[in-house]
Amino acid sequence: MSDAGETPREWRFYITDMIEFGEKVQAYTAGLDRAGFVASGMVYDATLRNLELIGEAANHVPEAIRDAHPEIPWRAIIGARNRLAHSYLEIDDSIVWSMVEDAVPALLPALRDLLEKTGGK
């Protein structure tokens, strides 16, 4: 399927996607500790997928927007996506759990603030 002839998607929609994926991560892992998270195959897999999607969406935000908002760790987000997608045999559960516990909760308010500052939702 080709994207030829389609109107490019407005970058703010990717920010909204990132927020939605992050909210899913939080919903899926609510009430779990690291051991419970790792032991729950479906939760683990769904969480990894949504962490990947956060990075994929971030990659579609124009570089000029990313440069203008250094408070969001764009390179780390995109790098994490690449690592999760391409180095799956080397995934460190403690790093993933840190993303769930620390990175995503810190990221969501920054993304919401970015949308508010730029006239998004």
Backbone as CSV, one residue per row, in Angstrom:
resi,resn,N_x,N_y,N_z,CA_x,CA_y,CA_z,C_x,C_y,C_z
1,MET,0.842,-1.173,0.000,0.000,0.000,0.000,0.883,1.231,0.000
2,SER,0.584,2.184,-0.818,1.420,3.362,-0.986,0.793,4.573,-0.331
3,ASP,1.652,5.487,0.133,1.185,6.748,0.696,1.108,7.834,-0.366
4,ALA,1.442,7.502,-1.607,1.461,8.490,-2.676,0.094,9.136,-2.817
5,GLY,0.103,10.465,-2.896,-1.130,11.201,-3.076,-1.866,11.516,-1.790
6,GLU,-1.426,10.941,-0.661,-2.086,11.217,0.609,-1.551,12.511,1.201
7,THR,-2.415,13.232,1.886,-2.010,14.443,2.580,-1.183,14.054,3.792
8,PRO,-0.035,14.707,3.996,0.776,14.377,5.166,-0.011,14.640,6.459
9,ARG,0.220,13.801,7.415,-0.462,13.907,8.702,0.154,15.054,9.496
10,GLU,-0.668,15.856,10.108,-0.220,16.987,10.901,0.531,16.480,12.133
11,TRP,1.665,17.080,12.453,2.560,16.560,13.487,1.915,16.473,14.865
12,ARG,0.973,17.345,15.177,0.334,17.307,16.494,-0.416,15.989,16.730
13,PHE,-0.866,15.370,15.665,-1.537,14.078,15.813,-0.565,13.010,16.335
14,TYR,0.692,13.107,15.951,1.685,12.170,16.471,1.924,12.378,17.962
15,ILE,1.867,13.635,18.399,1.993,13.923,19.835,0.799,13.318,20.575
16,THR,-0.384,13.484,20.018,-1.583,12.890,20.618,-1.457,11.373,20.666
17,ASP,-0.943,10.778,19.619,-0.706,9.327,19.609,0.245,8.932,20.734
18,MET,1.337,9.691,20.882,2.311,9.384,21.934,1.652,9.404,23.310
19,ILE,0.794,10.383,23.535,0.075,10.476,24.810,-0.816,9.247,24.997
20,GLU,-1.562,8.898,23.965,-2.458,7.737,24.065,-1.682,6.446,24.321
21,PHE,-0.550,6.264,23.653,0.260,5.063,23.874,0.818,5.050,25.294
22,GLY,1.249,6.202,25.779,1.755,6.293,27.143,0.678,5.999,28.172
23,GLU,-0.529,6.476,27.919,-1.651,6.183,28.822,-1.963,4.692,28.836
24,LYS,-1.832,4.042,27.698,-2.029,2.594,27.657,-0.976,1.884,28.493
25,VAL,0.275,2.319,28.382,1.347,1.736,29.191,0.982,1.842,30.667
26,GLN,0.524,3.006,31.077,0.166,3.199,32.477,-1.024,2.336,32.873
27,ALA,-2.012,2.237,32.015,-3.198,1.429,32.327,-2.839,-0.059,32.416
28,TYR,-2.029,-0.520,31.485,-1.670,-1.938,31.473,-0.861,-2.349,32.692
29,THR,-0.042,-1.439,33.192,0.885,-1.786,34.269,0.419,-1.324,35.644
30,ALA,-0.738,-0.687,35.709,-1.245,-0.180,36.989,-1.369,-1.321,37.999
31,GLY,-0.862,-1.092,39.187,-0.966,-2.071,40.256,0.065,-3.177,40.217
32,LEU,0.923,-3.175,39.219,1.943,-4.213,39.112,3.270,-3.721,39.670
33,ASP,4.035,-4.642,40.210,5.432,-4.361,40.498,6.245,-4.971,39.357
34,ARG,7.559,-4.800,39.420,8.407,-5.285,38.323,8.228,-6.785,38.100
35,ALA,8.207,-7.553,39.163,8.081,-9.012,39.026,6.749,-9.385,38.383
36,GLY,5.679,-8.744,38.802,4.370,-9.017,38.222,4.291,-8.614,36.762
37,PHE,4.938,-7.506,36.450,4.983,-7.042,35.072,5.699,-8.056,34.182
38,VAL,6.870,-8.476,34.605,7.665,-9.416,33.807,6.955,-10.765,33.697
39,ALA,6.256,-11.163,34.754,5.583,-12.473,34.761,4.332,-12.494,33.888
40,SER,3.744,-11.337,33.629,2.510,-11.287,32.852,2.838,-11.101,31.375
41,GLY,2.866,-12.182,30.657,3.256,-12.151,29.251,2.491,-11.171,28.400
42,MET,1.172,-11.167,28.512,0.386,-10.263,27.672,0.621,-8.805,28.043
43,VAL,0.676,-8.514,29.333,0.929,-7.134,29.770,2.313,-6.702,29.296
44,TYR,3.282,-7.562,29.468,4.652,-7.261,29.052,4.698,-6.956,27.550
45,ASP,4.128,-7.841,26.767,4.149,-7.662,25.313,3.387,-6.413,24.877
46,ALA,2.225,-6.180,25.457,1.437,-4.994,25.102,2.177,-3.722,25.487
47,THR,2.843,-3.752,26.615,3.604,-2.588,27.064,4.773,-2.315,26.130
48,LEU,5.512,-3.362,25.783,6.626,-3.180,24.847,6.142,-2.594,23.527
49,ARG,5.040,-3.103,23.044,4.502,-2.604,21.774,4.170,-1.127,21.857
50,ASN,3.542,-0.708,22.944,3.183,0.697,23.075,4.398,1.581,23.311
51,LEU,5.424,1.084,23.971,6.675,1.839,24.085,7.313,2.012,22.708
52,GLU,7.271,0.974,21.897,7.766,1.080,20.522,6.971,2.129,19.749
53,LEU,5.660,2.108,19.900,4.807,3.040,19.168,5.045,4.489,19.588
54,ILE,5.360,4.708,20.856,5.703,6.062,21.296,6.911,6.548,20.491
55,GLY,7.916,5.703,20.372,9.105,6.072,19.612,8.852,6.237,18.132
56,GLU,8.003,5.395,17.590,7.669,5.511,16.162,6.953,6.831,15.895
57,ALA,6.008,7.181,16.744,5.300,8.454,16.584,6.268,9.630,16.738
58,ALA,7.165,9.545,17.721,8.150,10.616,17.934,9.010,10.822,16.696
59,ASN,9.314,9.756,16.010,10.134,9.829,14.811,9.441,10.603,13.688
60,HIS,8.126,10.701,13.754,7.365,11.422,12.726,7.162,12.898,13.065
61,VAL,7.549,13.295,14.258,7.476,14.715,14.616,8.632,15.406,13.903
62,PRO,8.350,16.480,13.186,9.421,17.142,12.425,10.603,17.548,13.312
63,GLU,11.774,17.453,12.740,12.989,17.775,13.485,12.958,19.202,14.029
64,ALA,12.390,20.128,13.291,12.314,21.521,13.763,11.499,21.617,15.055
65,ILE,10.449,20.841,15.157,9.617,20.828,16.376,10.410,20.173,17.502
66,ARG,11.067,19.069,17.215,11.877,18.389,18.241,12.980,19.320,18.749
67,ASP,13.642,20.028,17.836,14.704,20.956,18.238,14.167,22.097,19.093
68,ALA,12.952,22.531,18.811,12.350,23.644,19.553,11.856,23.228,20.941
69,HIS,11.806,21.917,21.201,11.292,21.411,22.480,12.245,20.380,23.072
70,PRO,13.426,20.865,23.504,14.437,19.953,24.055,14.065,19.385,25.424
71,GLU,13.003,19.886,26.025,12.556,19.334,27.306,12.027,17.905,27.157
72,ILE,11.755,17.514,25.938,11.310,16.148,25.646,12.517,15.391,25.090
73,PRO,12.844,14.257,25.664,14.048,13.520,25.240,13.823,12.723,23.952
74,TRP,13.666,13.434,22.852,13.320,12.825,21.566,14.279,11.717,21.164
75,ARG,15.573,11.993,21.244,16.569,10.998,20.807,16.480,9.734,21.643
76,ALA,16.288,9.904,22.943,16.173,8.736,23.821,14.911,7.937,23.501
77,ILE,13.830,8.629,23.220,12.559,7.968,22.910,12.686,7.166,21.614
78,ILE,13.234,7.800,20.600,13.399,7.128,19.302,14.426,6.004,19.421
79,GLY,15.482,6.241,20.156,16.492,5.211,20.375,15.931,4.005,21.108
80,ALA,15.069,4.259,22.104,14.442,3.149,22.836,13.563,2.333,21.897
81,ARG,12.848,3.002,21.028,12.001,2.303,20.057,12.854,1.394,19.186
82,ASN,13.966,1.937,18.693,14.833,1.148,17.823,15.408,-0.052,18.565
83,ARG,15.783,0.160,19.787,16.348,-0.934,20.587,15.297,-2.013,20.841
84,LEU,14.081,-1.600,21.215,13.019,-2.578,21.481,12.649,-3.352,20.218
85,ALA,12.610,-2.660,19.090,12.183,-3.300,17.846,13.266,-4.173,17.223
86,HIS,14.519,-3.765,17.342,15.572,-4.443,16.596,16.527,-5.269,17.445
87,SER,16.547,-5.026,18.736,17.459,-5.769,19.609,16.677,-6.515,20.675
88,TYR,15.596,-7.124,20.247,14.671,-7.742,21.192,15.307,-8.829,22.051
89,LEU,16.375,-9.441,21.588,17.033,-10.474,22.385,17.855,-9.879,23.531
90,GLU,18.080,-8.581,23.457,18.892,-7.909,24.461,18.078,-6.992,25.360
91,ILE,16.777,-7.132,25.382,15.932,-6.260,26.198,16.202,-6.552,27.668
92,ASP,16.472,-5.492,28.409,16.740,-5.573,29.841,15.449,-5.203,30.579
93,ASP,14.882,-6.160,31.292,13.605,-5.932,31.976,13.673,-4.778,32.963
94,SER,14.803,-4.573,33.600,14.907,-3.476,34.562,14.855,-2.125,33.852
95,ILE,15.406,-2.042,32.655,15.328,-0.792,31.889,13.901,-0.551,31.414
96,VAL,13.249,-1.590,30.939,11.857,-1.446,30.510,10.997,-1.002,31.691
97,TRP,11.220,-1.612,32.848,10.432,-1.240,34.024,10.709,0.213,34.418
98,SER,11.930,0.660,34.274,12.266,2.058,34.546,11.527,2.989,33.583
99,MET,11.394,2.564,32.354,10.619,3.349,31.391,9.163,3.454,31.841
100,VAL,8.622,2.335,32.300,7.232,2.293,32.767,7.056,3.165,34.013
101,GLU,7.963,3.014,34.959,7.843,3.681,36.258,8.236,5.154,36.222
102,ASP,9.245,5.501,35.431,9.807,6.848,35.487,9.640,7.644,34.192
103,ALA,10.055,7.053,33.079,10.102,7.806,31.827,8.718,8.175,31.305
104,VAL,7.816,7.220,31.253,6.479,7.505,30.717,5.724,8.506,31.607
105,PRO,5.699,8.331,32.934,5.018,9.331,33.763,5.612,10.737,33.643
106,ALA,6.906,10.852,33.392,7.519,12.170,33.200,7.230,12.722,31.803
107,LEU,7.115,11.839,30.836,6.898,12.251,29.453,5.499,12.801,29.207
108,LEU,4.500,12.180,29.781,3.118,12.564,29.467,2.814,14.033,29.760
109,PRO,3.164,14.574,30.928,2.886,15.999,31.150,3.642,16.912,30.172
110,ALA,4.864,16.527,29.813,5.635,17.329,28.858,4.966,17.343,27.488
111,LEU,4.433,16.195,27.063,3.731,16.127,25.776,2.435,16.928,25.813
112,ARG,1.707,16.825,26.908,0.462,17.600,27.039,0.761,19.093,27.019
113,ASP,1.832,19.487,27.689,2.239,20.889,27.720,2.622,21.363,26.319
114,LEU,3.330,20.531,25.587,3.700,20.873,24.214,2.458,21.109,23.361
115,LEU,1.489,20.233,23.460,0.251,20.421,22.703,-0.439,21.719,23.084
116,GLU,-0.495,21.987,24.370,-1.158,23.219,24.836,-0.439,24.441,24.322
117,LYS,0.887,24.447,24.376,1.683,25.593,23.930,1.576,25.834,22.426
118,THR,1.299,24.792,21.667,1.292,24.898,20.210,-0.117,24.891,19.623
119,GLY,-1.108,25.065,20.469,-2.464,25.156,19.975,-3.149,23.842,19.712
120,GLY,-2.596,22.761,20.268,-3.248,21.452,20.126,-4.319,21.290,21.178
121,LYS,-4.782,20.069,21.340,-5.877,19.773,22.274,-5.506,20.074,23.703
